[in-house]
Amino acid sequence: MEIAYLHLITNHIPIIGVPFALFILAIGLIRKNDAVKQLGYLMFSLLAVATIAVYFLGQGGEDFIEELPGVEHDAIEDHEEFAVFALASVIITGLVALFGFIRYGGISFLFGKPESERQSAPGWLGVVVLLLGLLSAATLGYTGRLGGVIRHPEFHGGVQPSASKEIEKTESADRDDEDEKGRGRNRGDR
């Protein structure tokens, strides 16, 4: 299995996981449920680790794909440069979430200790993680789009219509021209 293939498979983990963790954390904040908030914090922490792995798989994938025909080196560089911002935003989000998880009873949560023995996380912490998570989701989404440009021509206008589609368009345009010419001759007869 090629490292580029592993990057393509694993990059979807943070791209999909961060919005999912945002949803879980938002539910916890809205419902004021510490267990659900702790689950959100734990998810962000694990996603930070996964994002680090995805980033380094991308480094190895670059070596593989940059020599392929039709691959623009600039597209790879754009993707790689923005991936650093995505990585940083997810790591920062994960560290803040990990702080909240450890400091406010996440370990007790994992081992099923009653809520009465755990300290409740302050609301501001959840809002900070939520805002950082939104930033992370945005940077991950844009990084994924830049990565798609590398080998997906539909992202950058490089898709050419097939020959059969061009023939259909030409024939359709010819029929439209004939219809308009016919209508023009009959206008004066009314």
LINNOR-V426744 format. One record per residue. PHI is phi as a letter, one per 40 degrees, with the letter a starting at -180 (NA if undefined). PSI is psi as a letter, one per 20 degrees, with the letter a starting at -180 (NA if undefined). NEAR is the number of other ideal C-beta (glycine too) atoms within 12 Angstrom. Layout:
phi: {PHI/PHI}
psi: {PSI/PSI}
near: {NEAR/NEAR}
This chain:
phi: {NA/c/c/c/c/c/c/c/c/c/c/c/c/c/c/c/c/c/c/c/c/d/c/c/c/c/c/c/c/c/c/f/b/c/c/c/c/c/c/c/c/c/c/c/c/c/c/c/c/c/c/c/c/c/c/c/c/c/c/c/c/c/d/c/c/c/c/c/c/g/c/c/c/c/c/c/c/d/c/c/c/c/c/c/c/c/d/c/c/c/c/c/d/c/c/c/c/c/d/c/c/c/c/b/g/c/c/c/d/c/c/g/c/c/c/c/c/b/c/c/c/c/c/c/c/c/c/c/c/c/c/c/c/c/c/c/c/c/c/c/c/c/c/c/c/c/c/c/c/d/b/b/c/c/c/b/g/c/c/b/c/c/c/c/c/c/c/c/c/c/c/c/c/c/c/c/c/c/c/c/c/c/c/c/c/c/c/c/c/c}
psi: {p/q/h/h/g/h/g/h/g/h/i/i/g/h/h/h/g/g/h/g/h/g/g/g/g/g/g/h/g/g/i/l/o/h/g/h/g/h/g/g/g/g/g/h/g/h/h/g/g/h/h/g/g/g/g/h/h/h/g/h/h/g/h/g/h/i/i/q/q/j/p/p/h/h/g/g/g/g/g/g/g/h/h/g/g/g/g/g/h/h/g/g/g/h/g/g/h/h/g/h/g/g/h/k/k/h/g/h/g/h/j/k/q/q/h/h/i/q/p/p/q/q/h/h/g/h/g/g/h/g/g/h/h/g/g/g/g/g/h/g/g/h/g/h/g/h/h/h/h/g/j/n/i/i/i/k/j/j/p/p/q/r/h/h/h/g/g/g/g/g/h/g/h/g/g/g/g/g/g/h/g/h/h/h/h/i/h/i/i/NA}
near: {13/15/21/27/17/21/36/26/20/30/37/23/30/43/32/23/33/45/27/23/44/34/23/31/46/26/21/35/31/17/16/17/21/33/29/25/39/41/31/46/45/32/39/49/36/27/44/39/25/30/44/26/24/37/34/22/31/39/24/22/33/27/18/23/29/24/13/18/8/15/24/21/16/15/28/29/19/23/36/28/21/27/37/22/25/38/33/24/34/47/31/26/42/35/27/33/44/28/23/41/36/23/21/30/27/32/20/22/30/17/12/13/17/12/20/10/15/24/20/24/36/18/19/13/32/38/22/25/45/34/23/35/41/25/25/40/33/24/31/41/26/24/36/33/24/31/38/23/25/36/27/20/17/13/20/18/10/17/11/10/15/10/10/10/13/13/13/14/15/15/14/14/14/14/14/14/14/14/14/14/13/13/14/12/12/11/10/7/8/6}
